[in-house]
């Protein structure tokens, strides 16, 4: 099988989908897997903040493959040297795994992909413990990319069983708490469904993904601001300047999810126009509010209230813009300068040892962090952005 591809949107919202009940064996298998995962090793801390981080790296912002490779290797090697002894299925680490998998082999051979293969083997290719939770399916993106590289069915069996169980379960009845009730979930789970459709050739995975995406979008997407609220509790929350509160990380992750779904949709898929239109709308909004330093603040529409940029959101926004420009979906003359500014901005937060700073800790809204705060999902976003920029330069 080939690795993850780069395939070259008017919203269409569908009614409920009739889904067949999964077999008892699949249900029992998934529940057994969940019980086994609950007995797993403790969750590792995904990051920290230092009082004395040392000097900055002063990396070149030039978009040459040599400079991009150097900047990616420095941060990737620093993070690889800090991986926990017990591998993790948590969403925080899953985003990091995606970044490692994206690094081109010309940058560092296949050592990052091999490291991820080792982690997946230790995890026995299992998703996280919660059966109906996107955060515990995010690790499936790395598993599926390994499957596309090695064509070994064991790499996707447990994740396929998990998705089949979820599809056989009726939708939640609370309109404010659908299956994917928080916007970050649109990065966690939909790409796994798109991967599974590609791997199996079964349309049901795309049909279900599209159905649940529409429910989340109908609830959380602001059609005038072209941004997603984090969840339904934010629909009436505002910044100090009176603007609605839109979280940069949540929206960056949505953009990353759109890209990773589009990568797997066939060129003739009737779903493509919707996702393409959404990427264009969100990218145009992000372009209009990009900071002078090339980055985005935690609260997207009130930059003056947030002195520090936030790199886990900024990294995903840059990644999505770079991919869109590379695929001809976004006008390169318009968006590539913004990508270049974003990359240069992120590099100013890389320390000499490879630490990437200015990353907000785990949260659900803009929160406190410092120049030295480093968390694994932000490193994943940085590597995804760097890898996509690398693809777009000679």
N, C-alpha and C positions, 0 to 999 in steps of 0.2 A: 504493500500500500504506500501511497505517497504521503509525505508530511503535510501539515496544514497548508492549504492553498490560499491564493489571493485572487478570488473571483471578481471579474469586472461586472419617490416613496409616495397628499391624498391618503388619508387614513381610511382603512376599511375595518370596521369592527363587526365581529361575528357573534352570533348567538351561541348558546351552550352546545357543546359537542357531545354526542352520544358515544360513550366509551364502553368497550367490553370489559367484563370483570376478569381480572387476572386469575390464574389458577391458584388453588390453595397452596401448591408447592412453592410458587414464587413468593406469595405473601409470607409463608412460614420462613422461607429462606431469608427474606429481607429483615423480618423481625428478629430472627436468630442473629443475623449480622449486626443489627443495632444493639442487641444485648451484649454481644462480644465486644463491640466498640466501647460500650459504657464501662467495661472493665479495663480499658486500655490505660496506658501510662498517663500521668498528669499533663495538663496543657502547659506548654512552654511559653514563657513571656516573649511576646513578639517584638519587643524593642525597649529602648531606654533613653534617658537624657543625661548628658554628662555636664559637670560644672567646668571642666578643663579639657576640651577635646583636642587641643593641639592646633597647629597651623592648618590653613586651607591648602588645597592641592594646587590651585592656580592652573587648571587645565585649559588647554586651548579651545576656544569656541568654534574654531574653523570646522566646517562640515566637510572634512576629508575623511576617507575611510580609516586612515591611519590614526587621526586624532579621535574619531568616534570609538574606534576599537580600544585605544588606550583608556579613554574615559569609562567605557563599559567594563573592561577588565579590572580596573582599580576598584570599583564599587562591588562588582560581582565577586571578586576574590575575597574582599573584606567580609562580605556577607556569608560566603561559603565557609569561611573559617570560623563562623559563629553559629553554625547550625546546631540545634540541640541533639543530644545523644539519642533521645526518643523521637522518631519522626512524627509529624503532626498532620492531621487531616483538616484542621481548622481553616476557615476562610482567609485568615490573615496570612497564613503560610501558603495557601493555594495561589494567591495572587503573586507571591514571590516565585513559586514554581513556574508559573506562566512566563514570568520574565526570564528566568533561567532557560526555559525551553526555547525562547525566541531568539536568544543570542546566536548569530550566524556562526557556523563552524569555522569560517575564515578568521573570526575574531580570536578564538581560543580552542580550536579543534572541537571535539564533541564532549569535553570534560564536564560541562554543565549538564548536558543531556544525560550523560552517564551517571552523574551524581543524582539526578532526579529519578533515573531508573532504579538506582539503589534504594532510594527512599520509597518508591512505589512498591518494590519487592518487600521491604520491611513492613509496609502497611498492608501487604497481601492484597493490594488493589481494591481495598474497601473504602467506601465513602464514610463520612462522619456518622455519629450515632443517631441523629434525629432524622426520622424517615421523611417527614413532610417539611423539610427546611432547606432552603436554597443554600444557606451558608455551608451545609454539610455535603452539598453536591459539587461545590466549586472545585474541589480537588480532582473531580472527574475530567476537567479540561486537560490536566497534565497526563492522566491515565490514557485519555483518548489520543493525545498526540503521540504517546509512546506506542499505542496500538497502531497508529498510521505508519510509524517507523518500522515496527517489527512484525505486524500482522499476526500477533499471538492472541487468540480469543480469550485467554484467561485475563488479559489486561482490561477487558470491558465487561466481563460477565456480571460481576457484582454491581457495577454501576447500571447496567441494563436492567437488572432485577429491581434495583431501587427506583428507576424511572418508571418501569412498568407498574410497580406497586402504587406510586404516586398517581399515575394516570388512571388507575382503577378506583381511586378514592374520590368521592364526590367533592366538589368545590366547597370551601367554607361558605357559610350562609350570611356572615356579617359583612355587609358591603364595604365597611371601613377596614376590614382585615382579610382581604383576599389571600390567596396562596402566596403571592409575591407582593406583600403589603408595604414593603420599604423599597425605595428606588434602587439601592445598591444590589438588591436581589436580581436585577436585570443583567448584571454582569455575572453573578454567581452561577445561575442555573441555565438560562436560555442557550448559551453556547454549548453546554453539554448535550442538550437535546438536539441541537443542530449537528453536532459531531456524531451523535448516535444515528441520526437519520442518514448521514453520509456513510457511516460504517455498515449499516444494516440494509440500506436501500428502502427502509420502511417510512412512508409518508406520515404515519401516525405521530411520530415524534415532532415533526414540524407543525402539524395541525394542532397538537396540544400546546406546544410552545407559543404559537401565534395566538391562540385563545387566551392563555394566561397573560401574555404580554399586553394584549388589548385591554384586559380587565385592569391591570396595574396602570396602564397609560390613561385610561378613561378616568381613573381616580386621581392620579398624581401629576399629570402633565398639564402645564399652563399654556394654552394655545396662543396667548398674546406675548408672554415672556419667552416662550420656547425653551423652558427649563422644567425640571421635575422637582416637586416638593419631596422632601425626604420620606415622609409618610403622611397619613391623613391628619395627624395631630399638628402638622405644620401649615395646614391650609389657610389658617388665619393668623399666622405669626409674622411679625414684621421686624425689620432692622431699625436702628435708631433714626435713620433718615426717612422712615416711612415705607421703604420698599419691602416687598415680600421677602421672606428669608429663604434663600436657595443656597444649599450647601455645595461647595465646590467639589468635595470628594464624592458625594453621592452622584452629582451630575457627571463628573469625569468618569465614574465607573459605569454609568448608563451608556455613555459614548463608547467606552471600551466594549461593553456588551453588544452594542449595535454592530461594531466592526467585526467582532468575533462570530456573530451570527451571519453577517454578510459574507464572510470568508467561506462559509460552508454552504450557502444557498446556491443551488444551480443557477446558471445564467438566465434560464427561462422560467425561474420560479415566479409565480404570481405574487409572492410575498416580498420580492426584492424592492419594487417601487416604494412601498410604505417605509421600509427601513432606510432606503436611500434618502427619501424626503426628510425623515427625522434627523439623519446625520447632517444633512445640509442646513436644516433649521437651527439645530443646536450649535453647529460650528459657526454659523453666522453670528449668533448671539455671543458666543465665547470670543470671537474675533473683536466684537465691538466693546468688550469690557476687559480685554487683556491689559495687564499692568504694564507700566513703562519698563519694568525689569523683565518683561516677557512672561510673568507668572500670574496666577490667579489667587485671590485671597479666599479665606474660608467661607465668608459670606459674599456671594458673587456680586450682589447689587449695592453693597455699601463698603467699598474698598477702604475708605477713610477710617473705618472703625477697626480695621485689622492691620497692624503695622507689619506683620510678617506674611510672606507668601506661604502657600501650603503645597508641598511637593507631591503628595499622593494624588491629589486632585489634578494638579498641573501636569503631572506625568501622563495621566490617562487622557487628558484633553489634547496634549501634544501628540500622543500616540494616535488618537483617532483622526486628528487633522492630517498628520503625515500619511496615514494609510489612505484617507480619502483623496489626498493630492496624488499619491502614487498610483491610485486606481483610476484617476480621471474623473472621480465623482465630485471632487472639489477643485475649483480653479487653482492651478498651481501658482500662477503669478500672484494671486491674492493670498493664498494660505501658506505657501512655503516660507515667506519672510516671517510669518508669525511662528511657524515651527522653529525656525532658526533662532528667533528671539527667546522662545521658551527653553530650548536646549541650552543656550548660553546662560539663561537665568538659573536653571537647575545646577549647572556646573559651579556657580558661585557658592553653592551650599555643600560641595564635596570637600572633605578634609583630606589631608595628606595621607592618612592611613587607609582611606577608602570609605569612611563613614559619610553617608548622605544625611544631611540634617534638614531642619524645618519641615518635619512631618508630624502631623497631629496624631496623638494617640487614638486608640479605639474610642469611638463615640458615635453620636447620632446627629450632631450639629456642630457648628463652630465652637471650639473649646481652646483651652490653654495649652501652649507648647512653646518651645524655645528654638533658638538657632541650632542647637545640638540634638534636638529630639529626632531619633531615628527609629523607624519601624519597618518591618519586613515588607509590608504591602507597598510602601512608598518606594522601596528598592525595586520591587517587581514592576511598578509603573515606570520607573526610570529606565529599566532595562528594556521594557517593551517599546518605549519611545525611542531610545537609542537604536534599537534593532531596526525599527521601521524607518528611521531617518537614514541609517546605514544602507538599507535597501534602495533608498531613493537617490543616493549620490553615486558618482562614478569613482 
